[in-house]
Amino acid sequence: MTDATTPARASGPDLAGLTNVAAWLDAPFADLTVRPAPVTAPGPHELLVRARAVAVNPVDVVKQTTGDLMYRWLPAPAVLGEDVAGDVVAVGSAVTRFAVGDRVVALAVGVEKGEEHAPGGGFQQLVLVREALAAPVPEGTAFEEAVVLPLAVSTAASALFQGGQLGLRHPVGAGPAPTGGAREVVVVWGGTTSVGSAAIQLAVAAGYDVVATASPANHERLRALGASRLFDYRDAGVVVDVVAALHGRRVAGVLAIGTGSAGPCVTIAARTGAPRVSMASPSVSFGGVPRRPGLSLGLVRTVVALGSRTAAVMVRSRLRGVRATFVWGSSLMHDEVGPMLWAGYLPAALAEGRFVPAPRAEVVGHGLEHVQAALDRLGEGVSATKLVVTL
């Protein structure tokens, strides 16, 4: 894809001798196919990264199982994948933060609208990424640990800090924050998810008190990440309990993560006076949709349920005076939150251990041929785990 925004590549580095392979989605609903892919020189503000680990995300499953119903701008054949960690093998002419040989973790945005889809997809050996969406991987941190971060931390930061979302103060330069009961509260529903684990740490770094939901088995882990109060999301009275715990506190916002989380989060916001809810997950799961060509009954039912439940949540939020908006994780590449996170906060926070990759990584296999197995596992559902493939 070439347009006015595509970086010039005529003066790029010499890539002679490099070869590349990718896990291609050759047609809607098909299994990924590992085959050769072109090697593309980085533009002025890009890095070419030899991937050592990649991770899978629900958006990859959604694209593969819904065909052109979702991500209509992404034609087949395409290279999916957003989470990449590896070694820099070439840098663009204007790159200042990285050099060849550096270990980096990065958000690959090849699946996004207007991007170069093939060279920027994450499921390949040589991936083009933006310098502005990359951070150094500290010595002592394995690539498979670091790769749980990119889309999750980007989604969490977009939800917490973008003006159109919760609009919270940033962790960089936030200044001294109040302590104890004087601190404003952020509620994170779905704390054990990769987005939730990142959101807890970012909100605490910005000076907020975090109340989160999770299964009891994960409460101690989330306390270690900084959450002060934990509630079991499966408890029938969880909304009442959360509201009671927040009585008299100022709630800055609520982040809803996970299928079905929007409804209870809108209720919590309305009852505590929180002005906004940021929604990081659709109202229904696509995990049960059969992956086959055509409009299956399961897909039709899922799409109808998605529309009706989303509409119900939006109407309910308006009636209760709560602003509820969906967040798009990669949208930070277009605003100030991207550089704040990837250049201003993460490099030092990761190096100093103030921000840790979470949840735990589970390596599904070694080699791009295992990406499909990871996607299949993710579609069946996982908890408190990020599925990773090493390369």
C-alpha positions as CSV (number, residue, x, y, z in Angstrom):
1,M,0.0,0.0,0.0
2,T,1.4,3.4,-1.0
3,D,0.0,6.8,-0.3
4,A,1.0,10.3,0.9
5,T,1.8,9.0,4.4
6,T,4.0,6.1,3.3
7,P,7.6,6.9,4.3
8,A,10.2,7.2,1.5
9,R,12.5,4.2,1.4
10,A,14.9,4.9,-1.4
11,S,17.7,5.9,0.9
12,G,17.1,3.1,3.4
13,P,19.8,0.8,4.9
14,D,21.3,-2.0,2.9
15,L,19.3,-5.2,3.6
16,A,21.2,-7.5,1.3
17,G,21.2,-11.1,2.5
18,L,18.1,-10.7,4.7
19,T,15.2,-13.1,4.1
20,N,11.8,-13.1,5.7
21,V,8.8,-15.4,6.3
22,A,5.4,-14.6,7.7
23,A,2.3,-16.4,8.9
24,W,-0.2,-15.2,6.3
25,L,-3.9,-15.1,6.4
26,D,-4.4,-15.9,2.7
27,A,-8.2,-15.9,2.8
28,P,-11.0,-15.1,5.3
29,F,-11.6,-17.9,7.8
30,A,-8.5,-19.9,6.6
31,D,-5.7,-21.2,8.7
32,L,-2.5,-19.1,8.7
33,T,0.1,-20.2,6.2
34,V,3.8,-19.8,6.8
35,R,5.5,-18.7,3.6
36,P,8.1,-16.1,2.3
37,A,7.4,-12.4,2.8
38,P,9.2,-9.4,1.4
39,V,11.9,-7.6,3.3
40,T,11.0,-3.9,3.5
41,A,13.5,-1.2,4.4
42,P,12.5,1.1,7.3
43,G,11.3,4.6,6.6
44,P,12.9,7.6,8.3
45,H,11.1,7.0,11.7
46,E,10.9,3.2,11.5
47,L,12.8,0.2,12.9
48,L,13.2,-3.2,11.2
49,V,13.0,-5.7,14.0
50,R,13.9,-9.4,13.9
51,A,11.1,-10.8,16.0
52,R,12.1,-13.2,18.8
53,A,8.7,-13.5,20.3
54,V,5.1,-12.6,19.3
55,A,1.8,-12.7,21.2
56,V,-1.7,-13.2,20.1
57,N,-4.7,-10.9,20.9
58,P,-8.5,-11.2,20.6
59,V,-8.5,-8.9,17.6
60,D,-6.5,-11.4,15.6
61,V,-9.1,-14.1,16.4
62,V,-12.0,-11.7,15.4
63,K,-10.4,-10.9,12.0
64,Q,-9.8,-14.6,11.2
65,T,-13.3,-15.7,12.3
66,T,-15.4,-12.9,10.9
67,G,-13.8,-12.4,7.5
68,D,-14.5,-9.0,6.0
69,L,-17.2,-8.3,8.5
70,M,-14.5,-6.7,10.8
71,Y,-11.4,-4.9,9.7
72,R,-12.9,-4.4,6.3
73,W,-9.9,-2.2,5.3
74,L,-7.5,-5.2,5.8
75,P,-7.6,-7.4,2.6
76,A,-6.3,-10.9,2.3
77,P,-3.6,-11.9,2.0
78,A,-2.6,-10.1,5.2
79,V,-0.2,-10.5,8.1
80,L,-1.9,-10.2,11.5
81,G,-0.3,-9.6,14.8
82,E,0.4,-6.5,17.0
83,D,2.7,-7.7,19.8
84,V,6.4,-8.0,18.9
85,A,9.7,-8.2,20.8
86,G,13.1,-8.7,19.2
87,D,16.4,-7.2,17.9
88,V,16.7,-4.1,15.8
89,V,18.4,-5.1,12.5
90,A,18.0,-1.7,10.7
91,V,16.9,1.8,11.5
92,G,15.5,4.7,9.5
93,S,17.5,7.8,8.8
94,A,15.7,9.9,11.4
95,V,15.7,7.4,14.2
96,T,17.4,8.7,17.4
97,R,16.3,6.4,20.2
98,F,17.6,3.1,18.9
99,A,20.5,1.5,17.1
100,V,21.1,-1.8,15.3
101,G,21.4,-4.6,17.9
102,D,19.1,-3.0,20.5
103,R,16.5,-5.3,22.2
104,V,13.0,-3.8,21.8
105,V,9.4,-4.4,22.4
106,A,7.0,-2.7,20.1
107,L,3.4,-2.3,18.9
108,A,3.1,-3.4,15.3
109,V,0.3,-1.4,13.5
110,G,0.2,-3.1,10.1
111,V,-3.4,-4.2,10.7
112,E,-4.6,-0.6,11.2
113,K,-6.3,1.5,8.5
114,G,-4.0,3.4,6.3
115,E,-0.9,1.4,7.3
116,E,1.4,-0.8,5.2
117,H,-0.4,-4.0,6.0
118,A,2.2,-6.7,5.0
119,P,5.5,-5.3,6.3
120,G,3.9,-3.9,9.5
121,G,2.1,-7.1,10.6
122,G,3.5,-8.7,13.7
123,F,3.4,-12.4,12.7
124,Q,6.7,-12.5,10.8
125,Q,10.4,-12.7,11.3
126,L,11.2,-9.2,10.1
127,V,8.7,-6.6,11.2
128,L,8.5,-2.8,10.5
129,V,7.5,-0.8,13.6
130,R,7.4,2.9,14.4
131,E,10.2,4.2,16.6
132,A,7.5,6.1,18.5
133,L,5.8,2.8,19.5
134,A,8.8,1.0,20.7
135,A,10.7,0.7,24.1
136,P,13.9,-1.0,25.1
137,V,13.7,-4.4,26.7
138,P,15.9,-4.3,29.9
139,E,18.7,-6.8,30.3
140,G,17.4,-9.7,32.3
141,T,13.9,-9.6,30.8
142,A,13.2,-12.3,28.3
143,F,11.5,-11.4,25.0
144,E,8.6,-13.8,25.8
145,E,8.0,-11.8,29.0
146,A,8.2,-8.4,27.3
147,V,6.0,-9.3,24.4
148,V,2.8,-9.5,26.6
149,L,2.9,-5.7,26.7
150,P,2.4,-3.8,23.4
151,L,-1.3,-3.8,22.6
152,A,-2.4,-4.3,26.2
153,V,-0.4,-1.4,27.6
154,S,-1.3,0.8,24.6
155,T,-5.0,0.0,25.2
156,A,-4.8,0.7,28.9
157,A,-3.0,4.0,28.4
158,S,-5.4,5.1,25.7
159,A,-8.4,4.3,28.0
160,L,-6.9,6.0,31.0
161,F,-5.3,9.1,29.5
162,Q,-6.8,10.1,26.3
163,G,-9.1,13.2,26.5
164,G,-11.9,11.3,24.8
165,Q,-11.7,8.5,27.3
166,L,-11.1,8.9,31.1
167,G,-8.8,11.8,30.6
168,L,-6.6,11.2,33.7
169,R,-3.4,12.9,34.5
170,H,-0.3,11.2,33.0
171,P,2.2,9.2,35.1
172,V,5.1,11.2,33.6
173,G,5.5,14.5,35.4
174,A,2.3,14.0,37.5
175,G,4.0,15.4,40.6
176,P,3.3,14.4,44.2
177,A,-0.1,12.7,44.6
178,P,-2.3,12.7,47.6
179,T,-2.0,9.7,49.8
180,G,-4.5,7.3,51.5
181,G,-8.2,8.2,51.4
182,A,-7.6,11.6,49.8
183,R,-6.6,10.0,46.4
184,E,-9.0,9.8,43.6
185,V,-10.1,6.3,42.6
186,V,-9.9,4.4,39.3
187,V,-12.0,1.3,39.0
188,V,-10.6,-1.5,36.8
189,W,-13.1,-4.2,36.0
190,G,-11.1,-7.2,34.7
191,G,-7.8,-6.7,36.5
192,T,-6.3,-10.1,35.6
193,T,-6.4,-9.4,31.8
194,S,-3.4,-8.1,30.1
195,V,-5.1,-4.7,29.7
196,G,-6.2,-4.7,33.3
197,S,-2.8,-5.6,34.6
198,A,-1.3,-2.7,32.6
199,A,-4.0,-0.3,33.7
200,I,-3.6,-1.0,37.4
201,Q,0.1,-0.1,37.1
202,L,-0.3,3.0,35.0
203,A,-3.1,4.4,37.2
204,V,-1.1,3.8,40.3
205,A,2.0,5.5,38.7
206,A,-0.2,8.5,37.9
207,G,-1.2,8.8,41.6
208,Y,-4.6,7.1,41.7
209,D,-5.9,4.6,44.1
210,V,-7.1,1.5,42.2
211,V,-10.0,-0.8,43.0
212,A,-10.2,-3.8,40.7
213,T,-12.2,-7.0,40.1
214,A,-10.7,-10.4,39.7
215,S,-11.2,-14.0,40.8
216,P,-9.9,-14.5,44.4
217,A,-7.0,-16.7,43.2
218,N,-5.5,-13.6,41.5
219,H,-6.1,-11.0,44.2
220,E,-2.6,-11.2,45.7
221,R,-1.0,-10.9,42.3
222,L,-3.0,-7.7,41.6
223,R,-2.2,-6.3,45.0
224,A,1.5,-6.7,44.0
225,L,0.8,-4.6,40.9
226,G,-0.7,-1.8,43.1
227,A,-4.4,-2.4,43.5
228,S,-5.6,-1.5,47.0
229,R,-9.0,-3.3,47.0
230,L,-10.0,-6.4,45.1
231,F,-13.5,-7.8,44.5
232,D,-14.7,-11.1,43.0
233,Y,-16.4,-10.2,39.7
234,R,-18.4,-13.4,39.9
235,D,-20.1,-12.5,43.2
236,A,-23.7,-11.6,42.7
237,G,-23.4,-8.6,45.0
238,V,-20.1,-7.3,43.6
239,V,-21.5,-4.0,42.2
240,V,-23.2,-3.2,45.6
241,D,-19.9,-4.1,47.4
242,V,-17.8,-1.9,45.1
243,V,-20.1,1.1,45.4
244,A,-20.2,0.7,49.2
245,A,-16.4,0.6,49.4
246,L,-16.2,3.8,47.4
247,H,-18.7,5.8,49.5
248,G,-17.4,9.3,50.0
249,R,-14.5,8.8,47.6
250,R,-14.1,10.7,44.3
251,V,-14.1,8.2,41.4
252,A,-12.2,9.6,38.5
253,G,-13.3,6.9,36.0
254,V,-14.1,3.3,35.4
255,L,-12.4,1.0,32.9
256,A,-14.5,-2.0,31.7
257,I,-12.5,-5.0,30.4
258,G,-14.0,-8.3,29.5
259,T,-17.2,-9.5,27.9
260,G,-20.3,-8.2,29.8
261,S,-18.3,-5.7,31.8
262,A,-19.8,-2.5,30.4
263,G,-23.2,-2.9,32.2
264,P,-22.0,-3.3,35.8
265,C,-19.3,-0.6,35.2
266,V,-22.0,1.9,34.0
267,T,-23.9,1.2,37.2
268,I,-20.8,1.7,39.4
269,A,-20.1,5.0,37.6
270,A,-23.7,6.2,38.0
271,R,-23.8,5.3,41.7
272,T,-20.4,6.8,42.6
273,G,-20.6,9.9,40.5
274,A,-17.8,8.9,38.1
275,P,-18.2,10.9,34.9
276,R,-16.8,8.4,32.4
277,V,-16.6,4.7,31.6
278,S,-14.0,3.5,29.0
279,M,-14.9,0.2,27.4
280,A,-12.1,-2.0,26.2
281,S,-14.1,-5.1,25.2
282,P,-17.2,-5.8,23.0
283,S,-20.5,-6.7,24.6
284,V,-20.3,-10.3,23.3
285,S,-17.6,-12.8,22.7
286,F,-16.6,-14.0,19.3
287,G,-14.9,-17.2,20.7
288,G,-17.9,-19.5,19.9
289,V,-18.2,-18.3,16.3
290,P,-17.3,-21.2,13.9
291,R,-14.5,-20.3,11.6
292,R,-15.9,-21.1,8.1
293,P,-16.8,-19.1,5.0
294,G,-20.3,-17.5,4.8
295,L,-22.7,-16.2,7.3
296,S,-23.1,-19.0,9.8
297,L,-26.0,-18.9,12.3
298,G,-23.5,-18.5,15.1
299,L,-22.0,-15.4,13.4
300,V,-25.4,-13.9,12.7
301,R,-26.5,-14.4,16.3
302,T,-23.3,-12.9,17.6
303,V,-23.5,-9.8,15.5
304,V,-27.1,-9.3,16.4
305,A,-26.4,-9.7,20.1
306,L,-23.4,-7.3,19.7
307,G,-25.5,-4.6,18.2
308,S,-28.4,-4.9,20.6
309,R,-26.3,-5.2,23.8
310,T,-24.1,-2.3,22.8
311,A,-27.1,-0.1,22.1
312,A,-28.6,-1.0,25.4
313,V,-25.4,0.0,27.3
314,M,-25.2,3.3,25.4
315,V,-28.8,4.2,26.2
316,R,-28.4,3.2,29.8
317,S,-25.3,5.3,30.2
318,R,-26.9,8.3,28.7
319,L,-29.9,8.0,30.9
320,R,-27.7,7.8,34.0
321,G,-25.5,10.8,33.0
322,V,-22.4,8.7,32.3
323,R,-20.2,9.1,29.2
324,A,-19.4,5.6,28.0
325,T,-17.0,5.2,25.0
326,F,-15.1,2.3,23.4
327,V,-11.3,2.5,23.3
328,W,-9.1,1.6,20.3
329,G,-5.7,0.5,21.6
330,S,-3.6,1.7,18.7
331,S,-5.3,5.2,18.6
332,L,-2.5,6.6,20.8
333,M,-0.2,6.6,17.7
334,H,-2.2,9.7,16.6
335,D,-2.0,11.7,19.8
336,E,0.2,12.7,22.8
337,V,-0.5,9.5,24.7
338,G,1.7,7.5,22.4
339,P,5.0,9.4,23.0
340,M,4.1,9.9,26.7
341,L,3.9,6.1,27.1
342,W,6.5,4.6,24.8
343,A,9.2,7.2,25.0
344,G,8.5,9.1,28.2
345,Y,7.3,6.5,30.7
346,L,8.0,2.8,29.7
347,P,11.8,2.9,29.1
348,A,12.7,4.0,32.6
349,A,9.8,2.3,34.3
350,L,10.7,-1.1,32.8
351,A,14.4,-0.6,33.5
352,E,13.8,0.3,37.1
353,G,11.2,-2.4,37.7
354,R,8.4,0.2,38.4
355,F,6.4,-1.4,35.6
356,V,6.4,-5.2,35.1
357,P,5.1,-7.2,32.2
358,A,1.9,-9.0,33.2
359,P,0.1,-11.4,33.1
360,R,2.4,-14.4,32.8
361,A,3.4,-15.5,29.4
362,E,2.7,-19.0,28.3
363,V,4.8,-20.1,25.3
364,V,2.6,-22.2,23.0
365,G,5.5,-23.2,20.7
366,H,8.6,-22.1,18.8
367,G,8.2,-21.0,15.2
368,L,5.6,-19.1,13.2
369,E,3.8,-22.4,12.5
370,H,2.6,-22.4,16.1
371,V,0.8,-19.0,15.8
372,Q,-2.4,-20.7,14.5
373,A,-2.4,-23.0,17.6
374,A,-2.1,-20.0,19.8
375,L,-5.0,-18.3,18.1
376,D,-7.1,-21.4,18.5
377,R,-6.3,-21.6,22.2
378,L,-7.2,-18.0,22.6
379,G,-10.5,-18.4,20.9
380,E,-11.4,-21.2,23.4
381,G,-10.6,-18.8,26.3
382,V,-7.7,-18.2,28.7
383,S,-7.4,-16.5,32.0
384,A,-4.6,-14.5,33.6
385,T,-2.3,-15.7,30.8
386,K,-0.9,-14.2,27.6
387,L,-0.2,-16.8,24.8
388,V,3.2,-16.3,23.2
389,V,5.1,-17.9,20.3
390,T,8.9,-17.6,20.3
391,L,10.9,-17.4,17.0
